[in-house]
Amino acid sequence: MIPKVTQEIIDLGDGRNITIETGKLAKQADGSVVVRMGDAMLLATAVSARKASPGVDFLPLTVDYREKFAAAGRFPGGFFKREARPSDNEVLVMRLVDRVLRPLFPDDYHAETQVMIQLMSHDENVMPDSLAGLAASAALAVSDIPFYNLISEVRVGRVDGQLIINPTREQLAASDIDMMIGASKDSVCMVEGEMKEISESEMVQAIKFAHEAIIKQVEAQERLRAAVGNLEYRTYEAEKSDEAILAKITEASYYKCFEIASEASGKHERTEKFALVYEEVKALFTEEELAENADLIGHYFHDIQKEAVRNLILDKGIRLDGRKTNEIRPIWSEVGYLPSTHGSSIFTRGETQALATVTLGTSREANIIDLPSDQGEERFYLHYNFPPFSTGEAKPLRGTSRREVGHGNLAQRALKNMIPADCPYTIRIVSEVLESNGSSSMATVCAGTLALMDAGIQIVKPVSGIAMGLISDAKTGRWAVLSDILGDEDHLGDMDFKVTGTKDGITACQMDIKIEGLAYDILESALNQARDGRMHILGKITETIAEPNPTVKPKAPKIIKVEIPKDFIGAIIGPGGKNIQALQADTETTIVINEEGDFGIIELLGTNQAGMEKAIAHIKNQTFAPTEGEVYTVKVTKILDFGAVVEFVPGKDSSLHVSELDWKRIEKVSDVLNEGDVIEVKYMGLDPKTRKPKVSRKALLPRPPKEDKPKEDEAPKA
């Protein structure tokens, strides 16, 4: 049976189109679409269980994004020729899509839901992550899954002042903005990206530009759903509710929660007090009532606690730890804490603490990127670790989490453009979060800045970061933007907005909005308040270390780059690497050689200065080639009957013929030269007869005048 294919085309307005089609592939999924732009094609499917599992009071949503190597006509690298665990890049795309979809499902929809997106065909001029959000939403649009508020995501770049939707990789390389924006028709839901020190107003302008494009993409999905026809959203079992239980819990706990929130206590003390109130609430019910309604009681108590905290902020402008809405927690920091690392720092803000280390290496330590859609390497990268003890918990360790990948990527993007272009090192930062009560990724940015300066990396400018929150009341229209949010404020609030930057502009951001309809005036207020907070934190950073240390530390390796003609690379490496391995062992250095065009770029890394100088001298000797017409100081190493052997550098010598010693006839070479003498000679090039190097000493001596000979018709004088 020939499938009925339904298609919609989105015109980007610059000659490029995006096509969404459904009805051809994966028809047993609840919804499936193929999104195409150029030769890039993504298949997205959505499936949701018909019933929620018993006791589940949240949305078990899984978003999976994979890039197939076959899409780019490539084989998977490594021993196993099969795609396995997701790459960091794939995890980041999963997070981007998940963060937009999750808040827009109905609050009481708790059925297991899975959205899968895969790159089936790759186009070098199309970045597939820009299409993943559109594909996911379109798959939900053509299903009966109750996802009522369709969304899309686009990338925004800016080249020569011109904003571009979904730029090519080449355009992105020249862009000073790389932002992913996710939104519905009504409001922006998610922003993430890096920038080269742009202003707050420029960022808002880019978000508005993206939102206009997203509205068109959402309208295309609505037309697609209408064209498919006969689609009705499925009915599902509503969340259990009981007004009597809610009223009972509210009366017993609201004012107690409000009072606890007003006491400006620490995280653990506050948690224990709330837990005691919860125990008092449970004591109001019989064992039978608890067995039947335990989940409902817990859910209602959480909602009441949330309402009490939010009302405290909106009514009194007081936060859980007693701060004002724009106040930053106390900060202390130090550098050089770890004696053996190449650079280290501690940054502590309130109850959040990050320990950062810097390690310096050669290009051999670069992070290799080998993906179907991107190949290359990173010479600067940052890893973020969030152990369970940082929140006072004991949990199983199950490898790097998606959260750790995402937070590390944000901190890396915040700092990467401040690394000088001529920095010779590969740099790895590791942030260990030792305490966490909100904003650990921003503490990582600050600790990373301090550690880089401690390591002697001449960063362009120091960077600081801050996490902003929002508490709003749709009924009254009241709202409050919170600076430097706590973990509880993140959990109970309506927005988590992380902003990093220098004194001159924004370098990265990540925003997640949990409510619909965030107004741009609130966004602009949050950005301006964030700038004030960033400047305050930046001042604290520069109090600790005002500028980068002038040199790397004694235990850190020094790096020197040497450029040689590529014809000499083989001689330096030797058969099977014999020569270079011996040189590294002898000089206590690490030597890396990369071929670039007609040259070999040699990186020498070491902590022993004498060893590095010895290695450089050896390489210069190996690659020495005299230039015709130049004068060289040489050493006589051997006396021969017909001349002498002279040495330019160790291992590079030439014969000096007796006829080139002087303008007058030399009968015995030893009358003029002795072994060990240092003389100057002129390099005459290759002897046309022997094709061997030819040098001359007499070419540097004054030529004697010619003697006058008598003419034939003159008689000799008496």
KOLTORDREN-483144 format. One record per residue: residue in one letter; x negated, y, z negated of N, C-alpha, C in turn. Coordinates in pm, whole numbers, plus 50000, padded with zeros to 5 digits. Each point is the difference from the previous one (the first is absolute). Layout:
BEGIN
AXYZXYZXYZ;...
***
This chain:
BEGIN
M499164988050000500845012050000499125012450000;I500265009150091499225012350010500385009249884;P498995004349919500345008449885500495013950043;K500875005549918500475013650022499075009449925;V499265008050075499005008949942500575014149992;T499905006049883500425013949979498765008449975;Q499965011850061498765007849997500305014849978;E499105006549926500045014549983498605005650026;I499945011850061498725006450032499905013249925;I498865002049934499725012549927498975007850079;D500335012050042499095008650076499235008749901;L498674998649999499185007849908499765014350051;G500455002950123499925013550051498695003750066;D499074990450010498715003050063499664989550107;G501024993750054499784989750102499924986049944;R499984998649868499944986749936501384996349948;N500284987050005501294994849952499784988749901;I500974998149912500074988349913501304992850034;T499894986950024501174992050034500324990449885;I501274999449963500474990249900500984990850071;E499764987049991500964990750060500314988749904;T501204994650012500434988949917500824990350084;G500074987549954500814990050070499204989750076;K498675001750010499204990550077499224990449910;L499385005049894499134991849916500564998549859;A499674988849935500264997449858501465002649963;K500914993750071501415003049980500614993349877;Q499264990849936500544993949879499735008549876;A499135009950013499825009649891501265008649989;D500245005849885501165008849985499905011950095;G498795004550022499785010950095498604999050057;S499845002550130498664999750060499955009950115;V498855006650013499795009550110498584998850049;V499795004550124498655001850054499855014950028;V498985006049941499705014150022498775000950089;R500105007950107498905000950096499635014550027;M498715002550002499475013050040498754997350083;G500015003850128498924996050088499984984950011;D498824994049978499904985450001500044994149859;A500215008549900500104995149862501424995149974;M500134988049945501314994149971499994994049859;L501005003749922500174994649865501334992949991;L499984988149939501224992749970500305001849852;A501215004749969500415001649860501274991849976;T500024993049889501184992049962500405003449857;A501294998749972500515002349865500954988749964;V499794994349882500854989249950500265002549852;S501254998049958500345001849860500934988849956;A499754995349879500844989249945501435005149981;R500954990650007501415003749987500385003049855;K499264994349905500305002349859498715003149925;A500145007949897498855002949915499784988349904;S498754997649965499694989549903500505004249862;P500464990449919500525003449867498945007149916;G500435010549930499115007149908499105010350065;V500035001450134499155009750068500695013649999;D499315010149943500605013349991499185010450077;F499284995350103499225009150084500084994850143;L499465007750095500004995850140498724992250030;P500084986950022498804992250035499695001550150;L499465011550035499715003250140498554996650032;T499784992950110498654997250050499865006050139;V499015008650016499665005350132498654994350040;D499954993650117498774993650046499665005450139;Y498765004350017499535005250129498734992550039;R499954994650120498834992650046499655004150144;E498705000150026499515002650135499404987150054;K500534995150111499524987550059498815002950092;F498924992249983498815002350082500304997950148;A500904990850030500364997850140500585012650063;A500585008949918500585012350052498965008850068;A498764998849955498915007850059499084991350086;G500424987450027499174991150080498724996249931;R500064997949866498804997049924500224987649914;F498884993849961500024988749908499785005249858;P500654993749901499695003749861498534997349969;G499385009049923498614998049962499874989649891;G498774995649974499764990449893500104985650047;F499904990949904499964985750031501384994850038;F501035004149925501374995350028500665009250101;K500354994550114500575008050109501525000949986;R500415005649885501425001449971500185012249911;E501055007950028500275011349912500364994749861;A499425006149897500224995249863500555011349915;R499335003049889500505010349909499985013650071;P500925008949962500065013050067498765008549971;S499615007950098498895009449981500485011849916;D499065008049951500375011949925500875009350085;N499685001150128500785008750088501454995150011;E500194987050012501364994650007500755002349869;V499304998449888500635002549869500445014649990;L499175009250048500345014249993501255003150083;V500134993550117501195002250082501244994349930;M499854988249938501124994249923500485009949894;R499065006249929500375009449894500705012350058;L499515004950113500615011850062501474997550033;V500294988350056501384996950039500854997249876;D499474992249908500744996349879500435012449923;R499115009749988500285011849917501125008650057;V500244999150131501115007550058501304992149991;L499954986950027501224991950002500594998049861;R499164996749904500494995249870500975009749931;P499725013049991500935008849927501355001850069;L500114996350129501215002950076500974988350007;F499634988449945500974989249985500975003849887;P501204994850001500935002749889499394995849866;D500235008149898499414997349868500404986449945;D501194995250038500484987449943499824988250096;Y499175001750104499774988950093498744992649956;H500144987349960498904992549939499724986850072;A500444998750124499764987650074498584999950058;E499404988350003498654998350056499995004950145;T499135009550031499975006150132498575000150053;Q499864996450126498674999350061500005007050135;V499085009550015499795006950127498604996650049;M499934994250121498704995950055499765007450132;I498805005450013499615007550119498694994250050;Q499914997450130498744995050054499675006750132;L498725003250015499505005850125499794988650098;M500765000150111499914989250099499175003950121;S499935013150029499205004850112499405013449960;H498695001550022499305012049954499655008950118;D500075013049976499615010150098498985009149932;E498835001650062498935008149941500445014449974;N500995004850076500445013949986501175001649904;V500414989149934501145000549908499574994149865;M500215007549893499704995049866501264993449945;P500014986849985501254992849971500615003249865;D499195004349902500595002949869500985011750007;S499875008550104500955011150017501404995250036;L500104987750051501284994650046500624990149902;A499254996249895500454989249911501275003849924;G500085012349950501195004249926501235000450088;L499845005150122501115000250096500484985950030;A499064990750021500364986250032500764993549884;A499535002349878500654994049883501435005149985;S500185013150011501345005849985500924995650112;A499474999150122500834995950114500474985649983;A499134991349945500424986149975501144999649898;L499955008449898501105000949904501245006250063;A499785009350093501145006950064500874990450080;V499404989950061500774990650084500404987649922;S499955000949866500434988949914501215004149919;D500544990649923501105003449911499525002449857;I498675001049982499435002749868500395014349959;P500455002149878500485013349959498875010149979;F499465004450110498995010750000500615011550080;Y500625009249930500875009850065499255012250052;N498875003349938499315012550031498744996850080;L500104999750132498894995950085498855010049991;I498804994950025498795008349985499094997950120;S498935007850005498904997150090498745006349941;E498874996250056498715005649960499255004450124;V499285011049988499145004650109498675004749942;R498994999950084498715005949964499945014050061;V499455009449926499815013650049498505003150001;G499535005150113498655005150010500045014550044;R498855006949990499925013750048498665002150067;V500065002750131498785002250079500055014150057;D498965007849970499925014050047501265007849960;G500504997449879501155007349951501344994950048;Q500014989750085501244994750057500384987049930;L501204999749940500484987949933500444989650103;I499684987249972500284989150093500674988649924;I501054994250059500654988249943499324987550056;N499654990749911499374987350037498815002150095;P498965007249954498845002350087499254987150030;T499205000250107499134988750032498825000049902;R499264989149999498834999349912498975010750038;E499885002650129499075010350047500455013949951;Q501305002850010500515012849951499825001149849;L500214988949931499895000149855498585003149954;A499004995550079498615002749966499695014950002;A500745007550083499795014550011500995007949913;S500864993049924501075006549924499535003549860;D500555010949946499715003649861501124995549906;I501004993050053501094994349921500254985750046;D500164990949906500444986450030501014996249892;M501285002350031501064997849902501054990650054;M500454990849915501154991650030501175005249918;I501115002750068501205005249934501144990450025;G500704996249894501194991650010501215007849951;A501094999050074501175008049963501274994150059;S501135003749941501314997550058500415012750075;K501225000350053500465012150068500105011749902;D500314996849875500285010649903498795004849922;S499064991249974498915004149911498744991850022;V498895005949957498704993450005499884990649881;C499524987950025499894989949894498554997249960;M499085001350095498634995849975499045008150086;V498885003949940498935006850072498684994049953;E499134996950093498664995549962499035004050109;G498805004649960499045003450104498775006849946;E499145003650094498785007449968499925012450087;M499365010249949499915012750070498615006049978;K499635009050087498725006849986500235013949943;E500345000049870500175012349922501045009450061;I501224994950017501085008550051500725006649882;S500785010250030500745007149896501334993049972;E500635004049890501304994449963501065003250105;S499975012150054500995003850101499814992150129;E498764997150036499744992050120500504985749982;M499884994849878500484986549973501534999450014;V500695009849944501465000450011500425001250146;Q499275008150077500325001550142499874986750074;A498954992249968499794987050065501114990249962;I500455000449874501084991149956501305003350072;K500305012950012501225004150071499954995850148;F498845001550061499814996050140500264985050017;A499494992049907500214985550004501474996649980;H500655007049908501414997049970500895002250122;E499705010350078500785002550122499904988150096;A498804994350014499834988350086500704987849942;I499974998549868500634988549935501525000350019;I500605011749993501455001150019500404994250136;K499235002950104500304994650133499874984750002;Q499024994749927499804985549997501114993149922;V500505006349895501124994349924501275000350086;E500225010750073501185000850087499964989250108;A498804996850049499874989250099500404986649938;Q499644997749872500404987749932501524999449982;E500605011449969501465000449984500694996550133;R499455005150110500584996750132499814985250031;L498864994549960499734985850023500994991449923;R500245003449874500954992549919501415000650060;A500385011950047501335001650061500104992050129;A498914999650077500014992850127500094984949980;V499404995049891500084985749971501454996149975;G500745008549928501434998049981500364989549897;N501205001249945500584990149908499124997249878;L499285010349955499144998249884500665006449878;E500204992049899500505005149873499034995749891;Y499795008949904499114996549889500634989149916;R499164990749958500504989049918500455004949863;T500934993249943500405002849862499114991949907;Y499785005349883499174992749904500585002349860;E499644991149912500545000549865499455012149927;A500895008349951499595012249930499314996649868;E499195009149957499304998349873501014999449886;K499744991349904500894998849886499995012949919;S501135004149951500095012249920501034998149890;D499835008149895500944999449888499955013649930;E501035008050021500035013549945499985000049848;A500604990149939500044999449853498614997949943;I499254990950063498624997549954499165012550021;L500155006550115499245012250028500285010649894;A501285002249968500365010149900499414996749864;K500024987149964499484995549870498495002649990;I499274996750108498555001950000499655014950003;T500775007750075499745014450009500155006549863;E501074996949932500255005849868498914996249900;A499504987750013499034995149902498575004450030;S499685003550124498585001850034499635013250066;Y500965007250061499595011750079499245010249916;Y500565004149887499365010649921498714995149935;K499934987149968498754994549946498905000650107;C500364996450123499025000650111499585014550026;F500975009149991499705014150021499025005149894;E500214996049875499125004249892498604994250017;I499914987350037498684993850022499265007250112;A500725003050108499395007050113499535013949960;S500645006149899499665013649958498795000549907;E499524988549953498984999749895498575001650051;A499815000450132498655001850057499034989449949;S500394987550006499164989149951499194993850114;G499064991449961499184993150099500774988650066;K499404994450105500694989950080500414987949917;H499064994149925500314987649927500965002649884;E499805011249930500895003549889501435002050051;R500115007250112501325002750058500674987050046;T499234991250063500544987250048500534991749885;E499264999849889500434992349883501295005649940;K500125013249998501215006349944501224997050088;F499825000950131501114996650090500384985349984;A499014991449981500274985749983500814997449874;L499715007649893500774998349876501455004050020;V500235010950075501385004250028500714989250081;Y499284994050095500604989450081500394988149913;E499174996849903500324989049908501265003449918;E500125012849959501205004349927501254998750089;V499865003250127501114998950094500424985450014;K499034991250016500334985850015500684994449875;A499655005849884500594995249875501485003449990;L500495008950085501425003750001500874989250064;F499374990450065500754989850075499804986349937;T500994991750015499924986249951499084991850091;E499624988349953499164991250080500684996250130;E501314997949994500744996450121500015011650100;E500195012249948500005011850087498625002350063;L498974997749920498645001550053499714989750108;A500434987749976499764989450099500705003250130;E501175005949991500795002850121499575013050069;N499575009949921499765013450057498615005649973;A499024991349976498655004749966499435009250108;D500144995750127499465008250110500705013550007;L501305000049981500775012350007499625009549887;I499824994749882499625008249884498635006450023;G499064991950049498675005350029500045010750108;H500804997650103500135009550111500605013249951;Y501054999349919500645012249950499065007749907;F499284992849915499085006949909498925007450078;H499484993650103498985006650084500565012750062;D501244999450050500615011850062500215011249899;I500394996649879500235010149896498685006349958;Q498984991849984498675005149967499515009650108;K500204996250126499615008350113500745013349998;E501304999649974500805012249997499565009249887;A499664994449885499575008149886498705007450032;V499054993050058498715006150034500185010950105;R500804997250101500225009750108500715012649946;N501004998049912500705011449944499115008549911;L499094993549928499065007449917499175009750086;I499544995150113499195008350089500825011250061;L501214996850046500835010150066500585010049901;D500344995549879500635008949901498985008549926;K498874993949963499055007049913498645002650065;G499774994350117498695001850064498884993249924;I500354989749922499024992749920499854985950056;R498764995350004499724986850055499694990149888;L499864987350037499844989349902498795002049908;D498955006150052498815002249917499925014349949;G501115007650013500045013549945499525010950092;R499544996650118499485010250093501135007850067;K499635011850052500895007450088499964993550138;T500945004050086500104993450131498765001750086;N499275011349986498835002550085498684998049927;E500044993749884498814998549917499264987050033;I498665000850002499144988450029499524994049868;R499924986949995499504993449880498535003649973;P499524998649876498595002849969499074991250086;I498915006050043499064993350090498605000049938;W499334988650006498564999849974499354990550100;S498765003050035499294991850098498505000849975;E499294990250054498545000149994499444992450119;V498735002850031499334993250110498754993049948;G499484990650080498774993049962500184990549884;Y501224995149980500284991549884499304986450012;L499944994550120499394986850020498575001750052;P499004995049927498605003050035499494993150127;S500594988750038499444992450112500715002150133;T501115007249999500735002250125499385011850076;H500355001150126499495011050082500725013149969;G501164999149937500775011549956501194995149921;S500395007149895501144995549920500665011949931;S501264998049963500725010449929501174994049924;I500465007249897501234996949930500895012350011;F501254997850039500975011050003501204995849919;T500355007849897501124996749913500965011849995;R501254997350027501055010349994501144994049920;G500185005349877501014994149913499684985549970;E500954991250027499824985649975499674992450128;T499455007150098499574993650125498505002150016;Q499294989150027498545000750008499494991450115;A499065005550076499374992750111498495000849987;L499354988750019498534999150004499614997250145;A499255009150061499644998550141498504997850015;T499634991450093498604997650033499785002350149;V498805004250034499595002050139498834990850029;T500064993050113498894991750046499615004550139;L498705001750023499485004950128499304988750075;G500224999450131499384989550080499795004450144;T499554990650081499755002650142501264996950081;S499895001650131501134996950089500394985349992;R499094991649952500314985749985501134997849900;E500175009449905501044998849897501315006850042;A500115004450123501245006350046501154990149992;N501205005149978501204991849995500474997650143;I499914987750047500344996850138501514998750015;I500565007150097501434999350031500164991850127;D500704988849989500204991150115501474996350006;L500795008650064501434998150011500404999650146;P501154994250032500455000450139500145014350053;S500405009449912500245013750044498855009549972;D498954995449936498905009149965498754992049967;Q498895004350058498714994249967499035011449969;G499164997849904499035010349965499404997249864;E499535010549935499424998349868500195012849918;E500004998349869500105011249907498685001349925;R499405011950007498765002449926500295006149862;F501275003049974500425004549868501294992749966;Y500034993149888501234993249960500114999549848;L501244998549953500285000649857500914988449961;H499654993449891500814989049948500525003649860;Y501294997349981500705003849877500464987349929;N499674998749873500384988349922500875004249882;F501094992649979500975003349896500214987749912;P499104997649903500134988149916501165001549902;P500604988949956501175000849912499705006649866;F498754999249950499725006049869500155015350003;S499995005850121500115014750009501355005049952;T501004991249996501325003649946500324992149874;G498974993849941500204992449877500754987150020;E499894994150121500744987750030499044988650030;A500504988049986499264987950038500784993350113;K499455000250120500674994450117499044991350078;P500514990650079499124991850084499325008850106;L498764996650034499285007050105500194992250130;R500635006150099500334992950124499425007150122;G498795004849988499365006750114500445014650010;T499535006550104500285014150020501475001950038;S500695008649927501425002350025500185010350112;R501235000350055500315010150102499865014049941;R500375001549874499895013149935498555004549994;E499084990849966498595003549993499465004050137;V500424992850104499585003550136500515014050036;G501275002749969500595012950035499385011649925;H499814998549869499425010949921498545002450039;G499264989250027498625001750043499895007150133;N500914996750091500015006550132500295014949987;L500955003749913500325014149981498795007749947;A499334994549900498825006749943498875001050103;Q499844989450079498975000250105500275011150101;R501245001350043500355010350099499855014049941;A500215001249868499855013049935498565005050004;L499044990549994498595003749988499214999050130;K500484992050097499164996350115499535011950082;N500855010250018499615011450083499045009549929;M499724997449873499025008149927498614993650001;I499864988350063498694993950015499315006550121;P498795005449985499355006850113499824990650119;A500155005650120499874991950122498614994150014;D498985006849946498624995250014499544991649882;C500944995949913499614991549886499484986750052;P498774996149967499424987850058500504987149934;Y500675001149887500364988249922501384994450038;T500144987049979501324994049982500335001449852;I501215005049969500365003049861501214991649960;R499894993349888501144992749942500295005549862;I501245004549980500465004149867500924989049947;V499824996649874500924990849932500575007349879;S501325000749993500675006149886500634989149914;E499584999549875500604990749904500925008149909;V501304997450010500955006949913499974993249864;L499565007449899499844994349866501195003049910;E500685011050027501265003249931500955005850103;S501284997249984500965005550096501295004049932;N500315012850015501335005149966500355010650104;G500044995550125500365008950111498815006050069;S500085000650134499055007450082498594994249999;S499884986749997498674993950002499315001750135;S500775000750109499375002250131499395013950009;M500645009949937499455013550000498795001049906;A500024992549892498814999249914498844993850077;T500324990550088498984993850084499365010250093;V500815008850059499455010650087499045008849922;C500405004249881499155008749919498734992949956;A500144987549955498824992349959499094997550119;G500584997550117499204997950120499205012350038;T500605011849990499285012550027498815001449906;L500254997849871498935001349901498874990050026;A500364987550032498984989750022499175002950125;L500635005250105499275003750121498985011049971;M500415010049923499075010949967498894994949909;D500344990949909498984994149913498994992050081;A500484993650109499114991750083499105008350090;G500235013150006499165008350087500505000850143;I501244995750025500595001550133500485014550013;Q499515006750101500285014450016501375002150063;I501054996949921501355001250053500295014650038;V500875001750098500305013450050500605008549889;K501014994649931500675006949890500574989549905;P500085003149871500664990649908501504999450025;V500594988549971501434997550022500654996149868;S501195005149975500784995749884501374995450048;G500714993049913501334995050037500965000849883;I501285001150033501035000949897501264993050048;A500724993949908501284993550032501135008649946;M500945003350087501145008449964501264991349993;G500945004249915501264993049988501175009750015;L501204994250003501205008250014501134993849918;I500675008449924501234996149931501105009150054;S501084994150051501055008450058501374994649959;D500995008950007501384996449968500885004950114;A500484990750081500795003750118501305007149962;K500564996549883501285005949959499875014849968;T498955003649928499825013949957499065007950089;G499234992850084499045007050086498715003749929;R499854995749875498775003249926498884990650041;W498795005049995498844991550030498755005749933;A499044991349978498725004149940498884992050064;V498985006950045498804993650055499014998249886;L499444988049987499104996649890498584998250052;S499065006649936498584998550035499364988849919;D499134992350066499234989549932500924990649923;I500784992150075501054992049938499454987949924;L500764996249898499744987749926500574988150076;G499634988149957500574988050061501514999349982;D500495003749881501454999849975500715010350086;E499385011650022500625010450082500064995850146;D499014992350043500034994450135501164990250012;H500154991449901501044989750001501405005949991;L500145010649919501335005849975500335011550094;G499025004650077500205011950081500504997150140;D500125010850077500564999250136498955001050108;M498745002949962498965001850102498644997149938;D499154994050078498594998349964499205006050114;F499355011349974499335007550106498555002249959;K499094993150066498585001249970499345009050105;V499235009849954499345009550090498555001349959;T499094999250097498585002149973499485011250089;G498955006649953499455010750083498815006849937;T499395008650079498895008549955500575013649962;K499135009449970500475013649970500585006650124;D499734994450119500435006450124501164993050070;G500454988449952501124993750069500204985549962;I501084994350055500414986349969499194990150085;T499554989149937499264989650073500794987050014;A500984997649912500834987850012501255001849915;C501024992050033501235000449920500724986750012;Q500854997549903500904988350003501255003849922;M501144999550068501265004049936501044989150020;D500644996249890501134990950003501185006849932;I501135000950071501195006549948501084989549978;K500564999949880500934989549961501465004450010;I500225012350043501375005050014500195005150142;E501255001450039500305005450133500095015249993;G499595006250109500245014350014499055009149926;L498684996749996499035009049938499885012750085;A500305011549940499975012750073498555004650019;Y499775007250110498665004650029499525010449899;D500935007649938499555009849901499434993049877;I500564988149965499444992249889498634994650039;L499874995250124498724994950048498945010849997;E500335011950047499035011050001499625004049858;S500985000049909499715003249860499054989749940;A500264987250032499134989249949498585001550052;L499865003550128498675001750059499255011649936;N500685011149979499345011649939499614997349856;Q500904993149927499684996449862498854990049996;A499974991250099498904990250009498675007150025;R500015010550081498765007350027499445006249872;D500875005849919499555005749872499384989249913;G500654988449995499464989049921498664995050052;R499894998950134498754995650061498865009449966;M500265012950005498955009849970499544998949854;H500964997749910499644998249859499104987849982;I500384989050063499214987649988498645001750066;L499975007050113498745002450070499035007949912;G500555009549923499165007549907499384991149894;K500784990249951499474990649900498894991250060;I500194996050127498984991850067498695007750012;T500085012450045498775007850022499375004649869;E500764999649889499375002349870499084988449964;T500384987950042499194988149972498754999650086;I500165002650130498875000550092500375010050109;A499275010950005500375011350087499754997150147;E498974992450029499654996850138499254986850004;P499904993750115499344986950006498555000749954;N499544989349937498584999249966499165001450126;P498845006649991499225002850122499454987750070;T499774989349925499464987750060500744988049940;V499844988650067500564987749945499204995949878;K500554991049920499384996049874498784991050024;P499124999149899498804991650018500324985550036;K501074994549945500344986150031500804998750129;A500435011250055500744999750126499024999550117;P500354993350106499084999150113499965013150078;K498795002950052499875010950095500144994150140;I500485008050092500174994950136499345009650097;I499284994450094499335007850105500364993750133;K500335008450097500324995150133498855003350096;V499654990250082498935001650099500564995750136;E499745007950101500464996950135498834995150084;I500204988550068498934994450083500594996250136;P499164999350105500504994750128500454985649982;K501114996450064500564986749976499104988750048;D499035003150089499094989750048499144994349887;F499875007449890499144995549890500774992149894;I501334999250012500804993349897499564985549982;G499824993050111499614985949993498694997949928;A499025008850024498694998549936500095002149849;I500865009449958500135002649856500714988549931;I501044994650064500734988749940499174987450000;G499324997250112499174988150011500814987550028;P499354989050033500724987550031500764994849878;G501324998750016500834995249890500045009349881;G499665012850022500005009749890498784999249911;K498974993050048498814997749916499325013049960;N499815009050096499255012449971500745008949902;I501305002150025500755009349915500204994449861;Q500154986849987500144994049869498715001449919;A498884998150067498725001549931499785014549958;L500395009450086499845014249967500885003949882;Q501234995049995500895003049887499444994549870;A499494987850005499444993949880498755007549953;D499165004250094498755006749967500235014049944;T501045006950049500215014049963501155002049902;E500704989149962501145000749909501065009850052;T500324998750127501015008550063501044991350069;T501135006350034501004993850087499975007450132;I499874992650110499875006250132501134995050089;V500745009450057501104996850091499735007150131;I500174992750112499795005850132501294999050080;N500465011250052501185000550087499605006150134;E500504994150107499705005150133501075010050043;E499575012050037500905010450048499435005950128;G500614996250112499525004950129498604995050029;D499075009250029498624996450032499104999749878;F500595001049881499195000949880500414989549896;G499084997049912500304992049882499995009249880;I501064999549920500095008249879499654991049882;I498885003149936499524991949888500355007149869;E500674992749909500315005149867499124992649900;L499235007849924499164994349895500595004049865;L500274990149917500625002449870499104994149893;G499695007949898499174994749893499875009749885;T499544994949887499775008449882498515002549979;N499154992650069498545001549988499515009350111;Q499645012349963499615009950101498764995650076;A499014994349929498784995450066500314989050101;G500924991049961500384989350091500705005450124;M500865010049981500705005850114499025006850095;E499045007349943498995006750085499174989750076;K499704988949935499234989450065500804993950116;A501324997849976500854994450105500125009650118;I500145013049972500105009950108498715000350081;A498884999849930498715000150069499864987850090;H500434988349950499914987850080500865001150126;I501215005249984500905001450115499445009850101;K499465011149950499415009950092498814994150074;N499244991749929498874993550067500484990350108;Q501054992449966500544990250094500555006750126;T500535011949984500665006650112499145010950063;F498745000849958499145010650055499714997550148;A500145010150079499674999550143499385013450038;P498695000350037499355012750031500595006550125;T499945013250002500525007850113498845005150084;E500124998150128498935004150091499745015049986;G498705003349986499605014049989499895004949858;E500494992249902499945004349860498654996149939;V499605007749898498754997549928500324992749870;Y499234989549968500244992049880498724998449920;T500174999849868498874996949911499994984949981;V498894993650034499924985449998498804995649916;K500044987449965498924994349921499264989450082;V498685000549999499194990250071499994987149918;T500514989350058500074987349926498984989750047;K499425002550119499044990150051499105006650105;I498704996649996499045005050100499734988750100;L500145003450128499764990350107498845004750087;D499494990950083498905003750090500455010550100;F501294999150041500485009050106500875011349945;G500065001449866500805010649943500374996949856;A501245003149963500464997849863501504997450001;V500484994049889501444998349978500445010549898;V501005007850037500505010349908501464996849967;E500385003449877501344996749950500815012849979;F501185000450067500925011349978500644998849861;V500684988649980500624996349873499734985249982;P500144994849878499764985649983500824991750097;G499284991550077500664991350096500105005850139;K499665012650020500075006350132498635006350031;D499254993750095498665005150031499795000950150;S498835004750038499675001850141498494999450015;S499574996950120498564999950029499575013950043;L498845004349947499385012650041498734996450076;H500065001550132498864995950084498835009449978;V498774994350014498785007849977499955012250091;S500594998750120499975011350094500905011549954;E500894997449901500905010449952499565005849867;L498754996249957499495005349874499485014250013;D499335002650111499385013250016499825002650149;W499765012650032499765003450140498634995250047;K499074998949902498684994950037499984984849987;R499054993950059499914985549999499604995149861;I500734990349946499714994049870499464986050025;E498804997849956499384986850020500464990149894;K500125004749879500334991149889501165006149920;V501114992749991501205005349934499735003749856;S499214992249930499735002349859499215012849976;D499425005750109499325012949982501015011349980;V501254997550041501035010549991501064996649894;L500394987449992501074995849910499554988949908;N500644999849881499824989049906501374995049956;E500064987549965501264994449952500485007649877;G501275003950001500575007749889500085014950028;D499345004650108500085014250033501435003950039;V500375012149966501295005650039499755011150101;I500584998450118499755009650108501335003850066;E499925009950086501185003950077499814995450144;V501114995150058499974995850140501265005050068;K499945000350130501175003850079500514987550071;Y501344997949991500584988350065500225003250147;M499414991950087500015002750144501064991750074;G500784992349925501004991550063499444986250029;L500684992750088499554986650035498995000850112;D498954992449984498984999250106500654993950124;P499945006750114500674994850120499464986350045;K498774996849963499424987150042500374988949902;T499785002549870500194989449900501395000149938;R500745011350016501325001949939499934999349848;K498835003649946499825000549855499865014649956;P500335002949871499885013849952498585005250017;K499895012750040498705006150022499905012749917;V498935001049921499775012049920498635005750035;S499855012849970498745006750034499595009549888;R498724999149966499445009649904499425011950074;K499404997250118499325010850072500995010350054;A501284995950018501005009450050500235011449903;L499574998249874500175010449899498725008149980;L498924995950069498725007149988499845009950114;P499275011049976499775009750109499254993450115;R500465002550118499334994250117498775008450033;P498844993550011498765007850028500045005950142;P499335011550020499975006050135499204991350096;K500425000450125499274992250102498655006650031;E498914991950022498685005450036499985003950148;D499375011850031499895004550140498974991750075;K500394994950120499064992250083499405009150110;P498704998750036499395008550106500594996750137;K500145011050084500484998150136498944993450086;E500434992950107499074992250083499005008950075;D500385012450039499115008650079499105008749914;E500084997949864499125007649912498844991249956;A498825005950002498824992749954499935000549849;P499544989349941499855000249855498995010649956;K500305005849882499085010249950498724993549951;A498895008150017498694994949957499934999949849;
***
